[in-house]
Amino acid sequence: MTLRLVFMGTPDFSVPTLRALHEAGHEIAAVYTQPPRPAGRRGLETVPSPVEQEARRLGLSVRSPVSLKGAEEQAAFAALQADVAVVVAYGLLLPKAILEAPRFGALNGHGSLLPRWRGAAPIQRAIEAGDTVTGMMVMGMEAGLDTGPVALTEEVAIGPTDTAREVHDRLSAASAALMVEAMTRLEDGSLRFETQDAIAARTGREVKYAAKIEKGEAAVDWSRPAAEIARRINAFSPFPGAWTVLGGERLKLLRAAAEEGAGEAGTALDDTLLVAAGEGAVRLIEVQKAGGKASDAAGLLRGAKVPAGTRFGA
């Protein structure tokens, strides 16, 4: 037996789950994704989302409404007569009428260990906070923001210099496997849910909100402790990209580690991109010059020397 699904997702994070559900033989009645967005420096072209591109490759029907609040869109969704909606990083608010239209409601793939890191940027905020483990969860959707009961969980480790991209990719792969398992259990009636209050009582995890990342957060403040700076650099890699100024030009910082060291904050302590912070020092491991490609520290230093005493920052 297979299920009739509506898949709802937009970025590349969602693509492995869509592909896995299709390969598992489930009937995907329609794929909902956000409309094509302007691309390029001038925004003259629009580019379909990664989910739309994958859906069309698989020969699936694609819908990209601007909103699901209207009665007409809700009626069109209900007419699909889906068993379940699978939602992975869709990016649009789902009204109650949408959540309740499928026979088994809607299941969401969420990249954190709920109730910790509800909200828009759970991967980045987990790394920024110094969490050593996160996870992928399949949860039942309800009106609240990531408040629904949890059915399945897979924990994923966060290494000391892991970037958001690396954790993103692990969670994306975990989402695909977990959602296929969820569909199997939904079919045979063995899918069970645990409330987030019960999870919190059992694990000690408290509710924490993962606020959307604002552009102003990306500029490095070298007066902060090194551990905090390094975590933020890794959390914001590759997007939006933490940055500083070196030699009058913006330098994007893509990977870093906190080390021992002392000196004036924002000053190179040697010629290998070890920079003093307010407390300790930050080892810059991967960087990207404006208009250039990402490289390791050695790659940058082959093109330009950065001796001890060099100032970083505006």
C-alpha positions as CSV (number, residue, x, y, z in Angstrom):
1,M,0.0,0.0,0.0
2,T,1.2,3.5,-0.8
3,L,0.0,6.9,0.3
4,R,-1.3,9.8,-1.7
5,L,0.9,12.8,-0.7
6,V,1.1,16.5,-1.2
7,F,4.8,17.6,-0.8
8,M,5.5,21.2,0.3
9,G,9.0,22.5,0.3
10,T,11.3,25.1,-1.4
11,P,15.1,25.1,-0.8
12,D,17.7,22.4,-1.5
13,F,17.3,21.2,2.0
14,S,13.9,19.7,1.0
15,V,15.0,18.0,-2.2
16,P,16.3,14.7,-0.8
17,T,13.0,14.1,1.1
18,L,11.0,14.7,-2.1
19,R,13.2,12.3,-4.0
20,A,13.1,9.7,-1.3
21,L,9.3,9.7,-1.1
22,H,9.1,9.4,-4.8
23,E,11.5,6.5,-4.9
24,A,9.6,4.8,-2.1
25,G,6.7,4.6,-4.5
26,H,4.3,7.0,-2.9
27,E,1.8,8.8,-5.1
28,I,2.7,12.5,-5.0
29,A,-0.5,14.3,-6.1
30,A,1.2,17.7,-6.2
31,V,4.3,19.6,-5.1
32,Y,3.8,23.0,-3.5
33,T,6.8,25.4,-3.5
34,Q,7.4,29.1,-3.4
35,P,7.2,31.0,-6.7
36,P,10.4,31.6,-8.7
37,R,12.6,34.3,-7.3
38,P,14.7,37.0,-9.0
39,A,18.3,35.9,-9.5
40,G,21.7,37.4,-10.4
41,R,23.0,40.8,-9.5
42,R,20.4,42.7,-11.4
43,G,17.5,40.3,-10.7
44,L,16.5,40.3,-14.4
45,E,15.8,36.5,-14.4
46,T,13.6,34.4,-12.2
47,V,14.8,31.0,-11.1
48,P,12.5,28.1,-10.0
49,S,13.2,26.8,-6.5
50,P,15.3,23.7,-6.1
51,V,12.2,21.7,-5.1
52,E,10.4,22.9,-8.3
53,Q,13.4,21.9,-10.4
54,E,13.5,18.4,-8.9
55,A,9.7,18.0,-9.1
56,R,9.7,18.8,-12.8
57,R,12.6,16.4,-13.3
58,L,10.5,13.7,-11.7
59,G,7.5,14.6,-13.8
60,L,5.4,15.8,-10.9
61,S,2.7,18.5,-10.9
62,V,4.0,21.8,-9.4
63,R,2.0,24.6,-7.7
64,S,3.5,27.8,-6.5
65,P,0.9,30.1,-5.0
66,V,1.9,33.3,-3.3
67,S,-0.4,32.5,-0.4
68,L,-2.7,29.7,0.8
69,K,-5.0,32.0,2.8
70,G,-7.6,32.4,0.0
71,A,-10.7,30.1,-0.3
72,E,-9.9,29.3,-3.9
73,E,-6.4,28.0,-3.1
74,Q,-7.7,26.1,-0.1
75,A,-10.4,24.4,-2.2
76,A,-7.9,23.4,-4.8
77,F,-5.7,21.9,-2.1
78,A,-8.6,20.0,-0.6
79,A,-9.6,18.7,-4.0
80,L,-6.3,16.7,-4.2
81,Q,-7.8,14.4,-1.5
82,A,-4.4,13.6,-0.1
83,D,-3.8,11.2,2.7
84,V,-1.1,13.4,4.2
85,A,0.8,16.6,3.5
86,V,4.6,16.4,3.9
87,V,6.2,19.8,4.7
88,V,9.9,20.4,4.7
89,A,11.1,24.0,4.8
90,Y,8.2,25.3,2.7
91,G,8.4,28.9,3.9
92,L,4.7,29.8,3.8
93,L,2.2,29.9,6.6
94,L,-0.2,27.0,6.4
95,P,-3.8,28.0,7.5
96,K,-5.9,25.6,9.5
97,A,-7.9,24.6,6.5
98,I,-4.7,23.4,4.7
99,L,-3.5,21.5,7.8
100,E,-6.8,19.7,8.2
101,A,-7.5,18.9,4.6
102,P,-5.5,15.7,4.3
103,R,-6.9,12.5,5.9
104,F,-3.9,12.3,8.3
105,G,-3.1,16.0,8.5
106,A,0.3,17.4,7.9
107,L,3.8,16.1,8.9
108,N,6.7,18.5,9.1
109,G,10.4,17.7,8.9
110,H,12.1,20.1,11.4
111,G,15.9,20.5,11.9
112,S,16.3,20.7,15.6
113,L,15.8,18.9,18.8
114,L,12.4,20.4,19.8
115,P,11.3,22.2,21.9
116,R,14.8,23.7,21.5
117,W,15.2,25.9,18.5
118,R,11.7,26.5,17.2
119,G,11.5,29.0,14.4
120,A,13.3,30.2,11.3
121,A,17.0,29.5,11.8
122,P,17.4,26.4,14.0
123,I,20.7,25.1,12.4
124,Q,22.5,28.4,12.6
125,R,21.3,29.2,16.1
126,A,22.3,25.7,17.4
127,I,25.8,26.2,16.1
128,E,26.0,29.8,17.4
129,A,24.9,28.7,20.9
130,G,27.6,26.0,21.0
131,D,25.3,23.0,20.9
132,T,27.2,19.8,20.3
133,V,24.2,17.9,19.0
134,T,21.1,18.7,17.1
135,G,18.7,16.5,15.2
136,M,15.9,16.0,12.7
137,M,12.4,15.5,13.8
138,V,9.2,14.5,12.1
139,M,6.3,16.3,13.9
140,G,2.6,16.7,13.5
141,M,1.7,20.3,12.4
142,E,-0.6,22.5,14.3
143,A,-1.4,26.3,14.4
144,G,1.5,27.2,16.7
145,L,5.1,27.8,15.5
146,D,6.8,24.4,15.6
147,T,4.7,23.3,18.7
148,G,3.3,20.1,17.4
149,P,3.9,16.6,18.8
150,V,7.0,14.7,17.7
151,A,6.9,11.2,16.1
152,L,10.5,10.4,15.0
153,T,13.9,11.8,15.9
154,E,17.4,11.3,14.7
155,E,20.3,13.1,16.5
156,V,23.1,14.7,14.5
157,A,26.4,15.7,16.0
158,I,27.9,19.2,15.6
159,G,31.7,19.3,15.5
160,P,33.7,22.2,16.9
161,T,34.3,23.7,13.5
162,D,31.3,22.4,11.6
163,T,29.6,25.0,9.5
164,A,25.9,25.5,8.9
165,R,26.2,24.0,5.4
166,E,27.7,20.7,6.8
167,V,25.1,20.4,9.5
168,H,22.4,21.3,6.9
169,D,23.5,18.5,4.6
170,R,23.4,15.9,7.4
171,L,20.0,17.0,8.6
172,S,18.7,17.0,5.0
173,A,19.8,13.4,4.5
174,A,18.3,12.5,7.9
175,S,15.0,14.1,6.9
176,A,14.7,11.9,3.8
177,A,15.2,8.7,5.7
178,L,13.0,9.7,8.6
179,M,10.1,10.8,6.4
180,V,10.1,7.6,4.5
181,E,10.0,5.7,7.8
182,A,7.1,8.0,9.0
183,M,5.1,7.1,5.9
184,T,5.6,3.4,6.5
185,R,4.5,3.7,10.1
186,L,1.6,5.9,9.0
187,E,0.5,3.2,6.6
188,D,0.6,0.4,9.2
189,G,-0.8,2.4,12.0
190,S,2.3,2.4,14.2
191,L,3.2,6.1,14.0
192,R,3.1,7.4,17.6
193,F,3.5,11.0,18.8
194,E,4.9,12.5,22.0
195,T,4.0,16.1,23.1
196,Q,6.8,18.6,23.3
197,D,5.9,19.2,27.0
198,A,6.6,15.5,27.6
199,I,9.9,15.7,25.7
200,A,10.9,18.7,27.7
201,A,10.1,16.9,31.0
202,R,12.0,13.8,29.9
203,T,15.1,15.4,28.4
204,G,15.3,18.8,30.3
205,R,15.3,20.7,27.0
206,E,13.7,24.1,27.3
207,V,11.8,26.0,24.7
208,K,14.2,28.2,22.7
209,Y,13.4,30.3,19.6
210,A,15.7,30.4,16.6
211,A,15.2,34.0,15.4
212,K,15.6,34.9,11.8
213,I,19.2,36.0,11.0
214,E,19.5,39.7,10.3
215,K,22.2,41.1,8.0
216,G,23.5,43.3,10.8
217,E,24.6,40.2,12.8
218,A,27.1,39.2,10.2
219,A,29.7,41.9,10.9
220,V,32.3,40.5,13.3
221,D,32.8,42.4,16.5
222,W,36.4,41.5,17.5
223,S,35.8,42.7,21.1
224,R,33.7,39.7,21.8
225,P,35.2,36.4,23.2
226,A,36.9,34.2,20.6
227,A,34.6,31.2,21.2
228,E,31.6,33.3,20.5
229,I,33.1,34.8,17.3
230,A,34.2,31.5,16.0
231,R,30.8,29.9,16.6
232,R,29.1,32.8,14.8
233,I,31.4,32.5,11.8
234,N,30.7,28.8,11.5
235,A,27.0,29.3,12.1
236,F,26.7,31.9,9.3
237,S,28.6,29.9,6.7
238,P,27.9,30.0,3.9
239,F,24.9,32.4,4.4
240,P,24.7,35.2,5.2
241,G,28.4,34.9,5.8
242,A,30.2,36.6,8.7
243,W,32.6,39.2,7.5
244,T,35.3,41.7,8.5
245,V,37.4,44.3,6.7
246,L,41.0,43.6,5.7
247,G,43.1,46.1,3.8
248,G,40.0,48.2,3.1
249,E,38.1,45.3,1.5
250,R,35.4,43.1,2.9
251,L,36.6,39.6,3.8
252,K,34.0,36.8,4.2
253,L,34.8,34.4,7.0
254,L,33.7,30.8,6.4
255,R,35.3,28.7,9.1
256,A,37.1,29.4,12.3
257,A,38.2,28.0,15.6
258,A,38.8,29.6,19.0
259,E,42.4,29.4,20.3
260,E,44.5,30.8,23.1
261,G,46.1,34.1,22.5
262,A,46.2,37.7,23.7
263,G,46.5,41.1,22.1
264,E,44.5,44.1,20.9
265,A,41.2,42.9,19.7
266,G,41.0,42.7,15.9
267,T,44.8,42.5,15.4
268,A,46.7,39.7,13.8
269,L,48.9,37.9,16.3
270,D,51.1,36.3,13.7
271,D,51.3,35.8,9.9
272,T,48.9,32.8,9.7
273,L,45.5,34.5,10.3
274,L,45.3,34.2,14.0
275,V,43.4,37.3,15.2
276,A,43.1,38.6,18.7
277,A,39.6,38.8,20.2
278,G,38.3,40.4,23.3
279,E,39.1,37.2,25.1
280,G,41.4,34.6,23.4
281,A,42.1,34.5,19.6
282,V,40.3,33.3,16.5
283,R,41.9,31.1,14.0
284,L,40.6,31.9,10.5
285,I,40.5,28.6,8.6
286,E,38.5,29.4,5.5
287,V,37.9,32.8,4.0
288,Q,36.7,34.5,0.8
289,K,37.8,37.8,-0.6
290,A,35.3,40.0,-2.3
291,G,34.7,38.8,-5.8
292,G,36.9,35.7,-5.3
293,K,36.5,32.1,-4.5
294,A,36.5,30.5,-1.0
295,S,40.0,29.3,0.1
296,D,41.8,28.1,3.1
297,A,44.0,30.5,5.0
298,A,47.1,29.3,3.1
299,G,45.4,30.2,-0.2
300,L,44.7,33.7,0.9
301,L,48.3,34.2,2.2
302,R,49.8,33.0,-1.0
303,G,48.3,36.1,-2.7
304,A,48.9,38.6,0.1
305,K,50.9,38.7,3.3
306,V,49.0,39.5,6.5
307,P,51.8,40.1,9.1
308,A,51.4,40.4,12.8
309,G,49.9,43.7,13.8
310,T,47.6,43.8,10.8
311,R,44.2,45.3,11.7
312,F,40.9,43.5,10.9
313,G,37.6,45.4,11.0
314,A,36.1,48.6,9.8
